[in-house]
Amino acid sequence: MLDVADIPDPANPLESLWQEEWQSNLLVAAMDRVKRRVREEHYQIFYFYAVKQWPVRKVSRVTGASVGKVYLIKHRITALVKEEIRNLEKTLF
């Protein structure tokens, strides 16, 4: 949930930069934790599609997974990453 304290002060550009870096590092940490929990091939599919933003048909062709499987894996791993971000935020605050 967004808190007023999370909104960067436009008069302080360093605050905005810090917030961006914080969110980026939180995402990287969450993705690293999820990567260790899921099958390597599933994470690779997720990475190609969601992070590298390859077209779904290219991911399908390169990995041998069906288009439907690519969508399903992306959906499931995205949910895990979101959950992990929430867990990290609870732990850190």
MARKOLVEX-477395 format. One record per atom (N, C-alpha, C): residue in one letter; x, y, z; atom name. Coordinates in Angstrom, 2 decimals, always signed. Layout:
residues N
(rec "A" (X Y Z) "CA"),
...
END
This chain:
residues 93
(rec "M" (+0.85 -1.16 +0.00) "N"),
(rec "M" (+0.00 +0.00 +0.00) "CA"),
(rec "M" (+0.90 +1.23 +0.00) "C"),
(rec "L" (+0.54 +2.24 -0.76) "N"),
(rec "L" (+1.30 +3.47 -0.86) "CA"),
(rec "L" (+1.04 +4.33 +0.36) "C"),
(rec "D" (+2.11 +4.78 +0.96) "N"),
(rec "D" (+2.04 +5.65 +2.13) "CA"),
(rec "D" (+2.51 +7.03 +1.71) "C"),
(rec "V" (+2.00 +8.06 +2.34) "N"),
(rec "V" (+2.40 +9.43 +2.01) "CA"),
(rec "V" (+3.91 +9.58 +2.14) "C"),
(rec "A" (+4.51 +8.90 +3.09) "N"),
(rec "A" (+5.96 +8.98 +3.29) "CA"),
(rec "A" (+6.72 +8.39 +2.11) "C"),
(rec "D" (+6.08 +7.55 +1.31) "N"),
(rec "D" (+6.73 +6.93 +0.15) "CA"),
(rec "D" (+6.75 +7.83 -1.07) "C"),
(rec "I" (+6.01 +8.92 -1.04) "N"),
(rec "I" (+5.96 +9.83 -2.18) "CA"),
(rec "I" (+7.16 +10.77 -2.11) "C"),
(rec "P" (+8.04 +10.72 -3.12) "N"),
(rec "P" (+9.23 +11.56 -3.07) "CA"),
(rec "P" (+8.90 +13.05 -3.13) "C"),
(rec "D" (+9.70 +13.82 -2.45) "N"),
(rec "D" (+9.55 +15.28 -2.42) "CA"),
(rec "D" (+10.11 +15.83 -3.73) "C"),
(rec "P" (+9.28 +16.46 -4.59) "N"),
(rec "P" (+9.77 +16.97 -5.87) "CA"),
(rec "P" (+10.84 +18.05 -5.69) "C"),
(rec "A" (+10.89 +18.70 -4.54) "N"),
(rec "A" (+11.89 +19.72 -4.30) "CA"),
(rec "A" (+13.24 +19.11 -3.95) "C"),
(rec "N" (+13.26 +17.80 -3.70) "N"),
(rec "N" (+14.50 +17.12 -3.33) "CA"),
(rec "N" (+14.77 +15.99 -4.33) "C"),
(rec "P" (+15.54 +16.26 -5.39) "N"),
(rec "P" (+15.78 +15.23 -6.41) "CA"),
(rec "P" (+16.54 +14.01 -5.87) "C"),
(rec "L" (+17.32 +14.18 -4.82) "N"),
(rec "L" (+18.03 +13.04 -4.25) "CA"),
(rec "L" (+17.05 +12.05 -3.62) "C"),
(rec "E" (+15.98 +12.57 -3.04) "N"),
(rec "E" (+14.96 +11.69 -2.46) "CA"),
(rec "E" (+14.32 +10.83 -3.55) "C"),
(rec "S" (+14.02 +11.44 -4.67) "N"),
(rec "S" (+13.43 +10.71 -5.79) "CA"),
(rec "S" (+14.39 +9.63 -6.30) "C"),
(rec "L" (+15.65 +10.00 -6.43) "N"),
(rec "L" (+16.66 +9.04 -6.89) "CA"),
(rec "L" (+16.79 +7.89 -5.89) "C"),
(rec "W" (+16.79 +8.23 -4.60) "N"),
(rec "W" (+16.90 +7.21 -3.57) "CA"),
(rec "W" (+15.72 +6.25 -3.64) "C"),
(rec "Q" (+14.51 +6.77 -3.82) "N"),
(rec "Q" (+13.32 +5.93 -3.92) "CA"),
(rec "Q" (+13.41 +4.98 -5.11) "C"),
(rec "E" (+13.87 +5.49 -6.24) "N"),
(rec "E" (+14.02 +4.65 -7.43) "CA"),
(rec "E" (+15.03 +3.53 -7.18) "C"),
(rec "E" (+16.14 +3.87 -6.58) "N"),
(rec "E" (+17.17 +2.87 -6.28) "CA"),
(rec "E" (+16.65 +1.84 -5.29) "C"),
(rec "W" (+15.92 +2.30 -4.28) "N"),
(rec "W" (+15.35 +1.40 -3.28) "CA"),
(rec "W" (+14.41 +0.39 -3.94) "C"),
(rec "Q" (+13.51 +0.88 -4.79) "N"),
(rec "Q" (+12.56 +0.00 -5.46) "CA"),
(rec "Q" (+13.27 -0.98 -6.38) "C"),
(rec "S" (+14.29 -0.50 -7.08) "N"),
(rec "S" (+15.05 -1.36 -7.98) "CA"),
(rec "S" (+15.76 -2.47 -7.20) "C"),
(rec "N" (+16.40 -2.11 -6.09) "N"),
(rec "N" (+17.10 -3.11 -5.28) "CA"),
(rec "N" (+16.13 -4.10 -4.65) "C"),
(rec "L" (+14.97 -3.62 -4.25) "N"),
(rec "L" (+13.95 -4.50 -3.68) "CA"),
(rec "L" (+13.49 -5.52 -4.72) "C"),
(rec "L" (+13.28 -5.07 -5.94) "N"),
(rec "L" (+12.87 -5.96 -7.02) "CA"),
(rec "L" (+13.95 -7.00 -7.32) "C"),
(rec "V" (+15.20 -6.57 -7.38) "N"),
(rec "V" (+16.30 -7.49 -7.65) "CA"),
(rec "V" (+16.39 -8.55 -6.54) "C"),
(rec "A" (+16.28 -8.13 -5.30) "N"),
(rec "A" (+16.34 -9.08 -4.18) "CA"),
(rec "A" (+15.18 -10.07 -4.24) "C"),
(rec "A" (+14.00 -9.58 -4.53) "N"),
(rec "A" (+12.82 -10.46 -4.62) "CA"),
(rec "A" (+12.98 -11.46 -5.76) "C"),
(rec "M" (+13.45 -10.99 -6.89) "N"),
(rec "M" (+13.62 -11.88 -8.04) "CA"),
(rec "M" (+14.70 -12.94 -7.75) "C"),
(rec "D" (+15.74 -12.55 -7.05) "N"),
(rec "D" (+16.79 -13.50 -6.69) "CA"),
(rec "D" (+16.24 -14.60 -5.77) "C"),
(rec "R" (+15.43 -14.20 -4.81) "N"),
(rec "R" (+14.83 -15.19 -3.90) "CA"),
(rec "R" (+13.89 -16.13 -4.65) "C"),
(rec "V" (+13.09 -15.58 -5.55) "N"),
(rec "V" (+12.16 -16.41 -6.33) "CA"),
(rec "V" (+12.93 -17.34 -7.25) "C"),
(rec "K" (+13.99 -16.85 -7.83) "N"),
(rec "K" (+14.81 -17.65 -8.74) "CA"),
(rec "K" (+15.29 -18.93 -8.06) "C"),
(rec "R" (+15.61 -18.84 -6.78) "N"),
(rec "R" (+16.08 -20.01 -6.04) "CA"),
(rec "R" (+14.95 -20.98 -5.69) "C"),
(rec "R" (+13.71 -20.52 -5.78) "N"),
(rec "R" (+12.55 -21.35 -5.40) "CA"),
(rec "R" (+11.89 -22.07 -6.57) "C"),
(rec "V" (+12.13 -21.62 -7.79) "N"),
(rec "V" (+11.42 -22.19 -8.94) "CA"),
(rec "V" (+12.38 -22.98 -9.82) "C"),
(rec "R" (+11.81 -23.77 -10.70) "N"),
(rec "R" (+12.64 -24.53 -11.64) "CA"),
(rec "R" (+13.43 -23.59 -12.53) "C"),
(rec "E" (+14.66 -23.96 -12.82) "N"),
(rec "E" (+15.55 -23.13 -13.62) "CA"),
(rec "E" (+14.93 -22.80 -14.98) "C"),
(rec "E" (+14.33 -23.78 -15.63) "N"),
(rec "E" (+13.75 -23.54 -16.95) "CA"),
(rec "E" (+12.58 -22.56 -16.87) "C"),
(rec "H" (+11.82 -22.62 -15.78) "N"),
(rec "H" (+10.70 -21.69 -15.62) "CA"),
(rec "H" (+11.21 -20.27 -15.39) "C"),
(rec "Y" (+12.25 -20.14 -14.58) "N"),
(rec "Y" (+12.78 -18.80 -14.35) "CA"),
(rec "Y" (+13.36 -18.23 -15.65) "C"),
(rec "Q" (+14.00 -19.07 -16.44) "N"),
(rec "Q" (+14.56 -18.61 -17.71) "CA"),
(rec "Q" (+13.45 -18.11 -18.64) "C"),
(rec "I" (+12.36 -18.83 -18.70) "N"),
(rec "I" (+11.22 -18.39 -19.52) "CA"),
(rec "I" (+10.70 -17.05 -19.02) "C"),
(rec "F" (+10.51 -16.94 -17.71) "N"),
(rec "F" (+10.06 -15.69 -17.10) "CA"),
(rec "F" (+11.04 -14.56 -17.43) "C"),
(rec "Y" (+12.31 -14.82 -17.28) "N"),
(rec "Y" (+13.34 -13.80 -17.51) "CA"),
(rec "Y" (+13.31 -13.30 -18.96) "C"),
(rec "F" (+13.27 -14.23 -19.90) "N"),
(rec "F" (+13.25 -13.83 -21.31) "CA"),
(rec "F" (+12.00 -12.99 -21.63) "C"),
(rec "Y" (+10.85 -13.44 -21.11) "N"),
(rec "Y" (+9.60 -12.78 -21.47) "CA"),
(rec "Y" (+9.37 -11.49 -20.68) "C"),
(rec "A" (+9.51 -11.55 -19.37) "N"),
(rec "A" (+9.15 -10.41 -18.52) "CA"),
(rec "A" (+10.28 -9.39 -18.36) "C"),
(rec "V" (+11.50 -9.85 -18.27) "N"),
(rec "V" (+12.61 -8.94 -18.02) "CA"),
(rec "V" (+13.25 -8.47 -19.33) "C"),
(rec "K" (+13.61 -9.41 -20.18) "N"),
(rec "K" (+14.23 -9.05 -21.46) "CA"),
(rec "K" (+13.20 -8.56 -22.48) "C"),
(rec "Q" (+11.93 -8.82 -22.19) "N"),
(rec "Q" (+10.80 -8.41 -23.03) "CA"),
(rec "Q" (+10.87 -8.95 -24.46) "C"),
(rec "W" (+11.28 -10.22 -24.55) "N"),
(rec "W" (+11.25 -10.89 -25.84) "CA"),
(rec "W" (+9.79 -11.16 -26.21) "C"),
(rec "P" (+9.48 -11.18 -27.48) "N"),
(rec "P" (+8.12 -11.56 -27.90) "CA"),
(rec "P" (+7.83 -13.01 -27.46) "C"),
(rec "V" (+6.59 -13.28 -27.13) "N"),
(rec "V" (+6.21 -14.58 -26.60) "CA"),
(rec "V" (+6.58 -15.71 -27.57) "C"),
(rec "R" (+6.43 -15.48 -28.84) "N"),
(rec "R" (+6.75 -16.55 -29.81) "CA"),
(rec "R" (+8.25 -16.84 -29.85) "C"),
(rec "K" (+9.08 -15.82 -29.65) "N"),
(rec "K" (+10.53 -16.04 -29.60) "CA"),
(rec "K" (+10.89 -16.86 -28.36) "C"),
(rec "V" (+10.29 -16.51 -27.22) "N"),
(rec "V" (+10.53 -17.27 -25.99) "CA"),
(rec "V" (+10.11 -18.72 -26.19) "C"),
(rec "S" (+8.95 -18.91 -26.79) "N"),
(rec "S" (+8.45 -20.24 -27.06) "CA"),
(rec "S" (+9.41 -21.03 -27.95) "C"),
(rec "R" (+9.87 -20.39 -29.00) "N"),
(rec "R" (+10.77 -21.06 -29.95) "CA"),
(rec "R" (+12.10 -21.41 -29.30) "C"),
(rec "V" (+12.68 -20.47 -28.55) "N"),
(rec "V" (+14.00 -20.67 -27.94) "CA"),
(rec "V" (+13.96 -21.70 -26.82) "C"),
(rec "T" (+12.90 -21.69 -26.02) "N"),
(rec "T" (+12.84 -22.57 -24.86) "CA"),
(rec "T" (+12.12 -23.88 -25.11) "C"),
(rec "G" (+11.35 -23.94 -26.19) "N"),
(rec "G" (+10.58 -25.15 -26.48) "CA"),
(rec "G" (+9.27 -25.23 -25.71) "C"),
(rec "A" (+8.94 -24.17 -24.98) "N"),
(rec "A" (+7.68 -24.13 -24.23) "CA"),
(rec "A" (+6.57 -23.59 -25.14) "C"),
(rec "S" (+5.37 -24.07 -24.93) "N"),
(rec "S" (+4.25 -23.54 -25.71) "CA"),
(rec "S" (+3.99 -22.09 -25.31) "C"),
(rec "V" (+3.31 -21.36 -26.18) "N"),
(rec "V" (+2.95 -19.97 -25.90) "CA"),
(rec "V" (+2.12 -19.90 -24.62) "C"),
(rec "G" (+1.18 -20.81 -24.47) "N"),
(rec "G" (+0.36 -20.83 -23.27) "CA"),
(rec "G" (+1.18 -21.05 -22.01) "C"),
(rec "K" (+2.18 -21.92 -22.10) "N"),
(rec "K" (+3.04 -22.18 -20.95) "CA"),
(rec "K" (+3.86 -20.94 -20.60) "C"),
(rec "V" (+4.32 -20.21 -21.61) "N"),
(rec "V" (+5.07 -18.97 -21.36) "CA"),
(rec "V" (+4.20 -18.00 -20.58) "C"),
(rec "Y" (+2.97 -17.81 -21.01) "N"),
(rec "Y" (+2.04 -16.90 -20.31) "CA"),
(rec "Y" (+1.78 -17.37 -18.87) "C"),
(rec "L" (+1.57 -18.66 -18.71) "N"),
(rec "L" (+1.28 -19.21 -17.39) "CA"),
(rec "L" (+2.47 -19.04 -16.44) "C"),
(rec "I" (+3.66 -19.35 -16.92) "N"),
(rec "I" (+4.86 -19.21 -16.09) "CA"),
(rec "I" (+5.09 -17.76 -15.72) "C"),
(rec "K" (+4.89 -16.86 -16.67) "N"),
(rec "K" (+5.06 -15.44 -16.38) "CA"),
(rec "K" (+4.08 -14.99 -15.31) "C"),
(rec "H" (+2.84 -15.42 -15.43) "N"),
(rec "H" (+1.81 -15.06 -14.45) "CA"),
(rec "H" (+2.18 -15.58 -13.06) "C"),
(rec "R" (+2.56 -16.84 -12.97) "N"),
(rec "R" (+2.86 -17.45 -11.67) "CA"),
(rec "R" (+4.11 -16.85 -11.02) "C"),
(rec "I" (+5.15 -16.64 -11.80) "N"),
(rec "I" (+6.39 -16.11 -11.22) "CA"),
(rec "I" (+6.21 -14.64 -10.87) "C"),
(rec "T" (+5.46 -13.90 -11.66) "N"),
(rec "T" (+5.17 -12.50 -11.30) "CA"),
(rec "T" (+4.47 -12.44 -9.95) "C"),
(rec "A" (+3.52 -13.34 -9.72) "N"),
(rec "A" (+2.83 -13.38 -8.43) "CA"),
(rec "A" (+3.79 -13.70 -7.30) "C"),
(rec "L" (+4.73 -14.61 -7.54) "N"),
(rec "L" (+5.72 -14.95 -6.52) "CA"),
(rec "L" (+6.63 -13.76 -6.22) "C"),
(rec "V" (+7.02 -13.03 -7.25) "N"),
(rec "V" (+7.88 -11.86 -7.06) "CA"),
(rec "V" (+7.14 -10.81 -6.25) "C"),
(rec "K" (+5.88 -10.56 -6.57) "N"),
(rec "K" (+5.09 -9.58 -5.81) "CA"),
(rec "K" (+4.97 -10.00 -4.35) "C"),
(rec "E" (+4.73 -11.27 -4.12) "N"),
(rec "E" (+4.62 -11.78 -2.76) "CA"),
(rec "E" (+5.95 -11.60 -2.02) "C"),
(rec "E" (+7.03 -11.89 -2.70) "N"),
(rec "E" (+8.36 -11.75 -2.08) "CA"),
(rec "E" (+8.67 -10.30 -1.76) "C"),
(rec "I" (+8.26 -9.38 -2.61) "N"),
(rec "I" (+8.46 -7.95 -2.33) "CA"),
(rec "I" (+7.70 -7.58 -1.06) "C"),
(rec "R" (+6.47 -8.04 -0.94) "N"),
(rec "R" (+5.68 -7.76 +0.27) "CA"),
(rec "R" (+6.38 -8.33 +1.51) "C"),
(rec "N" (+6.90 -9.55 +1.39) "N"),
(rec "N" (+7.61 -10.18 +2.51) "CA"),
(rec "N" (+8.86 -9.40 +2.89) "C"),
(rec "L" (+9.60 -8.95 +1.90) "N"),
(rec "L" (+10.80 -8.16 +2.17) "CA"),
(rec "L" (+10.45 -6.85 +2.84) "C"),
(rec "E" (+9.39 -6.21 +2.36) "N"),
(rec "E" (+8.99 -4.93 +2.95) "CA"),
(rec "E" (+8.57 -5.11 +4.41) "C"),
(rec "K" (+7.88 -6.21 +4.71) "N"),
(rec "K" (+7.48 -6.49 +6.10) "CA"),
(rec "K" (+8.72 -6.72 +6.97) "C"),
(rec "T" (+9.69 -7.45 +6.42) "N"),
(rec "T" (+10.90 -7.76 +7.17) "CA"),
(rec "T" (+11.74 -6.52 +7.43) "C"),
(rec "L" (+11.79 -5.63 +6.45) "N"),
(rec "L" (+12.65 -4.45 +6.55) "CA"),
(rec "L" (+12.02 -3.31 +7.34) "C"),
(rec "F" (+10.70 -3.34 +7.48) "N"),
(rec "F" (+10.06 -2.22 +8.18) "CA"),
(rec "F" (+9.34 -2.70 +9.39) "C"),
END
